[in-house]
Amino acid sequence: MASLKRLPSPFTLPPTRRHEPLPLPPPEEVKKKLYDHPEAQRIRSGQLGEWFTTPLVGGEWTEWGKQARPDRIGMTFMAVNRVSANPEPTNAPARRLMHSRYIKTHHAIPPEMEEKIAPKYGTAREMDRRDQVWIEHAAELTEEALDRQMRPARQLRWEEMTPLAEDLERAFDQFATYLIQAMFLCSDASGPWNGLIHYGFAEIKSYLAYELFDYNLMCGLLRKRVMANGGGMGVQVDGLGAGIVEICNEASRGFVGEVEREFPSVVFAIDVLFNGLLLEMARLAAAGARSRFDRHLMTQVVQDCARHVAFGCRRLSFYLRHCPDREEAAVKLHLAADRLEPLQAEHHLLNPKVLEPLAVMLGGGAGAIAGGVRILREFWPQFAASYLARLDSIGLGRRDRCLLPAQPPF
Amino acid sequence: MANQKVEFPSTQWFQALAARMNEQRAKYQNFGFVTARAVFRVTATAAGNRNFGLVFDGFECLEVRELTDGEIAQFDPDWTMEGDYATWKEMVQNIKAHGEADPDHTLNRLCLLGHPFRVHGEDQTRVDVFYRQLFSFQAFIDESAAVETSFA
């Protein structure tokens, strides 16, 4: 056995800390500075600050005296917006972060100071225009996303889980592994964008947070399901994110620099196209699920993906109707679609690690896979048909150039 | 009366389902709220094609009415679920027998291939409401397990 004696590295590594740390002030000095701080003196005096002294009407305070009442669903965004003086965000560029349709900007802070307090790039001021962010009926979709989230403790009865034949368990586990991978991909790609959306678009920020929650909640649930019924995690689906990762990286520009970023391309890739395909896959899996428990889980995936698709369609529809240059915007989205469709068709729709487990589930076992393949073949045209119908609806028709195969290539 | 038979298809039959939904708010709150205008279309009945327009809002079904073919567009449905009488009858009987749809008779399964049921509409983004709120619509149809149904 070779000696484990440590040899000197042939490389000279740079020091992890290039500079000497700044000398820290003595603790007594820090303590005295804080004690003498004007705010500390004011607190000691018992005086309340400006938040309490500003006039409730006409001062810094916003919308005093409002009494929103629950609507048919509960205390929703719609209920609050009904009494608000600013039920929708305006198109005025944001000057600060929290300051928005909900909170007034401070009169004493000049614009040049605001720019220093809240620089545009790298903060929630990056996306502060309606055409960049907003959707029709934002409040309703956001409440739906919250209301229709899976509540595992109340809605899932783990005791109802049914042991499956080994081939069916293996097929379900492989399909679940695919979904987990797909949802982590969506979560990672869309997550960082929320920090760039202004607080004035509270409904959208909430919606995107709920969508992230959907992905991560379902990943956890699917893994629990896989580990709880005698099976185990399946194999990774190579190439699942084909095109998606590249489009999202180009759109974000690594979230670095003072540059315009392309949120619509990300929404198109993740919400409209990818979630659209996941929706159809989940419908197939729900139809092929052999137990009530598994069917319930897949139906939740259907609902989640359909909602994500709805967000994507509304976002792009609003964007195309309100952006400064509709033609350029449409061209960019078409170019993204031109790249994504063939890659997703090849690496996602035709991936044997996705299709074969579905065929086993739909056929009723590995020995009956031919029946499952027949169902997949008959279902296949819906992948492109539903996708194209959605694009027609949002004003991005591409029936003349879509590269998702209309007929099954098998 | 609970044990009085209600004929399928009829406005009364869908109203019976609506009544059961409306008296089980907690159950439907668990699924999430519904906002949909739906048409259930039963083709090839003895009386021809029958259409029933239903309005769902919150956790209730607020309206049930029969529509002529010509009235469907004015009703402005988000989606229409269409199937022939024989398939509807088989589904309703299956739900009665099992207390809820078995794997081969769920709405998703029956609509999967565009036959024997088909979900369609003018605008795909509105048709997608069917999938967004699928738990609620399945539970609504499953209410027929508690309705004594006679078939025309």
Interface residues (C-beta under 8 A of the other chain):
Chain A: R72 I73 E140 E143 E144 D147 R148 Q149 R151 R154 Q155 L279 R283 L284 A286 A287 A289 R290 R295 T299 Q300 V302 Q303 C305 A306 R307 V309 A310 C313 R314 I375 E378 F379 Q382 S386 A389 R390 D392 S393 I394
Chain B: N30 F31 G32 F33 T35 D57 G58 F59 E60 P103 T106 N108 R109 L112 L113 G114 D123 Q124 T125 V127 D128 V129 Y131 R132 Q133 L134 F135 Q138
